């Protein structure tokens, strides 16, 4: 079992995430390299993807998502909203559907039986087969196709109650019959991805999970079963068994501990990455990379993490390591960017920071202004 240098691991991850040199490909290409882009905050996902591409802007990401349909906005790892490559959607849905169910159950009077969940998923797929619908329009369709029980207001949510059927939304996403559509004004819409994605050759759940594991290790390896389980928010014991059952993995050593890569994928350059990057909320590199104590060293562990969770703060990377936090505030075409470094920046770092802020302005179509100082905004929920 060979010991790998942390600096070499960081360099390979940065290059595979196109954070060293931006890619010349498409938004779908870089989302594929990231194993999905977290999109609970869609504007942050647009920055994540565009900054990895040469001269791309958020408009290019929006075009891939809503016009070209090469990206899909749907429920991905941890049942959180992600952008995924459209041609990989059957793989993702098969893999995520094979994970054991976790999390708390609704109250007994709010639950649905397995048959009711299946009935709701079928109704959602049929309702969205020809039209993009808002949540209220979809609710009317689901209740009409199933029964009044689906519309019972029994799901506590944001000081109100949602209809019973809504607990099956993420399950419908994983079944491949629901994803996000373009906004209609200020309202979110949903659509059926099978209108533009072929699901004919979906893998079995076991094979899909093994393939997803290999892709994760390519982007984020070396990694442990516990780290992959955290990324998926699923029981570590289940993932430990998946590692053992997946052929073609190889064990290495990182910081004195065992970790895994895809067999034969053990070339790590001695040339480190140098430079500075501004990563937005929930950027995949910060969320998926481990060990945390090495990626978020010293003060970064308390300043740039929220209860040990990555992604809740936009982060400043220096040579691939978290070295600060930042925040943006837009007023009209003006973009105020505040960066809080956790250690002194070199003259080269400061020049690179100016370049990064200018690039952020290009991506967002705004005129940026930089302030180096304390970020007073708290962690994103």
Secondary structure, DSSP 8 states (H G I E B T S, - for coil): --EE-HHHHHHHHHHHTTSSS-BSS-HHHHHHHHT-EE-SSHHHHHHHHHTTBTT--HHHHHIIIIIS--EEEEE-GGG-EEEEEGGGHHHHHHHHHTS---S----GGG---HHHHHHHHHHHHHHTSS--EEHHHHHHHHHHHH-GGGG-EEEEETTEEEEGGGGGHHHHHHTTS-EEEEEETTEEEEE-GGGTS--TT---HHHHHHHHHHHHHHHH-SB-HHHHHHHHTS-HHHHHHHHHHSSSEEEEEETTEEEEEETT-----SS----EEEE-TT-HHHHH-S-HHHHT-TTHHHHS-BTTBSSSSEEEEETTEEEEEEEEEEETTEEEEEEEESS---HHHHHHHHHHHHHHHHHHTSEEEEEES--------
